[in-house]
Amino acid sequence: METTRDLYIALARRYAFADLGALAPGERIAEVCEFGQRLMSLDAEDFAADAKAVPAGLRRQARACHMPQTPREQPRGALESLRPAYELLLEVIAIRWHRRELSPMIAAVHIAAEYLPLLAFEPHLGHAGDPARWPAGLSAPGSRFGVIGDRECDHTKSEQSATNRTLRVAGEPAEGWRAYFDRQHSQVAGALAVCIATCRNPCTAMDWIAPEPRADLHVRARTALAFADTPLVRLRHAAPVGHGFGVPSPEEVLDAWERSRAVLDKNPVGAAATKDDDFPLPGLPSLFSAVADAPLAPATLLDGVSRHIVGLLEQ
């Protein structure tokens, strides 16, 4: 017969941190479970919580995915590089798939789609879209970036508002900074991709990037925009059914991904999605790597949290 400890270990190995934390087999384990659940929930505001029961190495990995809560907070976490955050997203997507938690899985895919253009821009910016460090070239003479009401600009009204805000938000109080990230930063990501990839009337906003790397960025950013419009990402916007929302089945998710791969296979970056691997959505890590122009793989952060909890339970 299973003992209570066996049950706790099984929960830890299934990444059921919320359930295990509710049972609270000791304050240390409850604290680690809270840390793990924040990561599973992609609560990037609180990744940097000072959880003393969590090993320093795991806290350090989490801080790399943390979104700074003030304009001057150090270290810059996910504003320094989005690559650790995307590796965490891949780990969360895989875990949600294996747990058959498909709604939160698709929500994680949707988050990845929203910020994917910033992953493409990172090698050129030298950071991951930090509003405190935008290049001066974005506001060079002749640039329409952040100019509200300019009818020659291909940005929507909401994108114009967001880009205008991003150029000055680093000088705002912490409350304004957090409100900007809650509502507008993802729109800035999309607006940057429009500038480099789809604008029908280009201005000088992208002239700070030399022609050859700009051509490469054009392909990667265009693929990022295409990913956001794939059947897989559109599952997030499924129509209401009855009194709730339709939850896709595993078969529907895989079908949507196969159709998405076919849509993306139009250039060397999009073709990366057709690579077969052992990821639940085959080729997704390769696609993110191609857009980032850097190798990305699922993180082992949540696995480390799970192993640490098991170790505490076995003491």
PyMOL commands that set and color helices and strands:
alter all, ss='L'
color gray80, all
select helices_A, chain A and resi 4-13+17-23+27-40+56-63+77-79+83-98+102-125+131-133+136-139+157-166+169-171+174-183+185-198+211-228+231-237+250-264+270-274+284-292+301-313
alter helices_A, ss='H'
color red, helices_A
select strands_A, chain A and resi 240-241+244-245
alter strands_A, ss='S'
color yellow, strands_A
deselect
rebuild
show_as cartoon
